[in-house]
Amino acid sequence: MEETVGPSEMIVHLGPQHPMLPGPFRVNAKLRGETIVDSEVEIGYIHKGIEKILENKTYLQGITIVDRICYLEALTNEEAYVGCVEKLAGIEVPERAQYIRVIMEELSRIQSHILGMGEYASFIGFVSMFMYTIRDREDLMSVIDSVTGARITHSFLRFGGVKDDLPDGFKDDVKYVFGNLKKAIDQYEVLFSSDSIYKARTVGIGTLTADVAKDLGVSGPPLRATGVAFDIRRDEPYLVYNDLDFKVCTQKDGDVYARIQVRLDEMRESMYIVEQCLDQIPSGPLFPEGTAYGKRSPVMRIPAGEVFHRVEAPRGEMGFYMISDGSDKPYRVKIRGPVYPTLQALPPLLKGVTVADIVAIAGSMDTCTSEVDR
Amino acid sequence: MQLDDIIYNPLLRGILGLCLMGAIFLGAMGAVWFERKLAGDIQQRLGPARAGPYGLLQLVADAIKLFTKEDIIPKNADRLLFISAPILMMGSVFLMLVAIPFGAIIIDGVTYPIAATDMDISILYIEAVSAISVIGIFMAAYSSNNKFSLLGAFRNFARMIGYEVPLGICIVSVAIMAGSLNIIEIAQAQSPLWFIIKQPLGFIVFFIAIMADMGRLPFDQNESEEELIAGWITEYTGMRFGLGFFAEYIHLILGSMLIVLLFLGGWNLPAALTANTILGIILPTAFYLGKVILVILTIIMIRWAVPRYRIDQVVDLSWKRLLPLALLNLGWVIALGLLGV
């Protein structure tokens, strides 16, 4: 963006401490009146150096670190990291542990989507909706908490398995929570599709085309809202997703309304997946037989090699590229997060819209700045 | 005649005006509490619950906080404008207050409205002075030397130009139907039939326009906190912020009173109910204020149930929807008048 300002133009800096941006990043917008002429996104305010930290931690210690990349998708981050190590070391995860992982990751996807949706509603001034989603999310958090022992940073996955088995009565808890959640989601859908102000603020706003999205590497709900049916759970299955029945939710329009709708549909699909898992889950060990992975601190030397493993995080494609030199620490870890490309899609989308739509469009992307600035 | 002398005594009127001023402050505090409690109910949480019974003392705590906060004036602000803007806004709502009746006392079939003044053009006067607050908002935004404030002020002007026109036309329709510009006579004119029944379209347009006038969501673009931090009031702290905040709530109450006076029949009751002296003193005012509270309740509930319009959509709504509807309503009222209904 050029810093020179023409007549009747001004540059407004939204962020990094703007009250309503989804996380500390900055949008520099050049305005003519209310219309945005040009804009750019600045990131890097909360860089944590996680890739470097991982090089200095043993493999097992790394699990707690990848949780902190983004607290809303902690479990899928762990899955990507643990999956890398399992590929390198050739560890076979027992089936029960795989099912537990799928259940927990889908639950985590639902809570992330529901929060993203509520946050978006509050960005266009619909604060009550935000409160409703917080209420519904709270039940989910309790269910997740009952298994992992933590609300956001779980450290639940282990190489070759999971930390704990599902507690007694877990199935009933999930059934109860899902019963409420399904009703709530139906209500949200009716509310969204019948509210004329909501539609005026979302339909046709921030339209991302499939070509631009693919060029920039956008993934997850923003990509699927443009009509591209790309979902790593189906296209490059990991865990037991092959045995499960689910559809990839897409919308055609690529606008804000479509992105929110995709999240709503995906929550339903995730609930369906969890229900299937709870019906199919076999009994068995949580760790491969005859190994020490389940012990508190296994001495782990991972064979040398390079590997890339990616999973479908709530916000899109989360991938870890890992090089091992045969020691107990990774030689190099590169993280490919879903939100960085999504943020790159913002400046072209913001051209020509009004100030009120900045937070609306940025919010509908469900960005997680913590993950961009890893 | 003895009673009339007492009622039209200028000194007593002045004292009454001061009492009404105090009452409206209490009312505004009540409205704040009411809004927070109701918002809590709508959002399935408690709202203020810790300070005092039902959180009633929360307002006192808030007032103490506002009074004791550091009063910051930005370095590059225009001091004179910055300081006088909230005063101007408060002045605007108090000028409105002068002409709006707070109820009425009916003694022996004669109605004595509780208002500081009884002027013949009061509805025009109310319209005129309520527009002053927009100048106050622009002064605040311009003087605080903040881009977000300035954007908020721009929006405020764009919105005001949009909604004042349909609002004015609706008031004209009401004045034509009542045959008077005096708000007390307009209220009296609805004795058998309220104007909401005679001109429902006018009521809808007026209701939307007055909500925009009060700056209530979905029309609070001038201080939409999501994109403009707090809009025109961003740089204000302490009691200066408090004045602007209170001015808005007083505006909410006065606007609701206008709705009741112009369309919902004011304090009119069947004569049989007010024949008794004691009932004549209590009932009309209670009936009137009860309706005002219902209107306030409706407006607050709307605020928490909808998202916010974008500013261009508000201007569209005012010029393309409300204005034609208001003109249609004006034609309807004139037609009714010609037919002698």
HADDOCK unambig.tbl for C-alpha pairs under 7 A between the chains (distance, minus, plus):
assign (segid A and resid 12 and name CA) (segid B and resid 147 and name CA) 6.93 0.50 0.50
assign (segid A and resid 19 and name CA) (segid B and resid 226 and name CA) 6.95 0.50 0.50
assign (segid A and resid 19 and name CA) (segid B and resid 229 and name CA) 6.46 0.50 0.50
assign (segid A and resid 20 and name CA) (segid B and resid 226 and name CA) 5.21 0.50 0.50
assign (segid A and resid 20 and name CA) (segid B and resid 227 and name CA) 6.92 0.50 0.50
assign (segid A and resid 123 and name CA) (segid B and resid 226 and name CA) 5.65 0.50 0.50
assign (segid A and resid 124 and name CA) (segid B and resid 307 and name CA) 5.79 0.50 0.50
assign (segid A and resid 124 and name CA) (segid B and resid 308 and name CA) 5.87 0.50 0.50
assign (segid A and resid 125 and name CA) (segid B and resid 226 and name CA) 6.89 0.50 0.50
assign (segid A and resid 125 and name CA) (segid B and resid 307 and name CA) 4.79 0.50 0.50
assign (segid A and resid 125 and name CA) (segid B and resid 308 and name CA) 5.16 0.50 0.50
assign (segid A and resid 126 and name CA) (segid B and resid 306 and name CA) 5.91 0.50 0.50
assign (segid A and resid 126 and name CA) (segid B and resid 307 and name CA) 4.31 0.50 0.50
assign (segid A and resid 128 and name CA) (segid B and resid 43 and name CA) 5.32 0.50 0.50
assign (segid A and resid 128 and name CA) (segid B and resid 304 and name CA) 6.08 0.50 0.50
assign (segid A and resid 128 and name CA) (segid B and resid 305 and name CA) 6.79 0.50 0.50
assign (segid A and resid 131 and name CA) (segid B and resid 43 and name CA) 5.85 0.50 0.50
assign (segid A and resid 132 and name CA) (segid B and resid 43 and name CA) 6.56 0.50 0.50
assign (segid A and resid 197 and name CA) (segid B and resid 307 and name CA) 6.32 0.50 0.50
assign (segid A and resid 197 and name CA) (segid B and resid 308 and name CA) 6.99 0.50 0.50
assign (segid A and resid 197 and name CA) (segid B and resid 309 and name CA) 6.27 0.50 0.50
assign (segid A and resid 198 and name CA) (segid B and resid 307 and name CA) 6.13 0.50 0.50
assign (segid A and resid 355 and name CA) (segid B and resid 227 and name CA) 6.96 0.50 0.50
assign (segid A and resid 356 and name CA) (segid B and resid 227 and name CA) 5.86 0.50 0.50
assign (segid A and resid 356 and name CA) (segid B and resid 310 and name CA) 6.35 0.50 0.50
assign (segid A and resid 359 and name CA) (segid B and resid 227 and name CA) 6.44 0.50 0.50
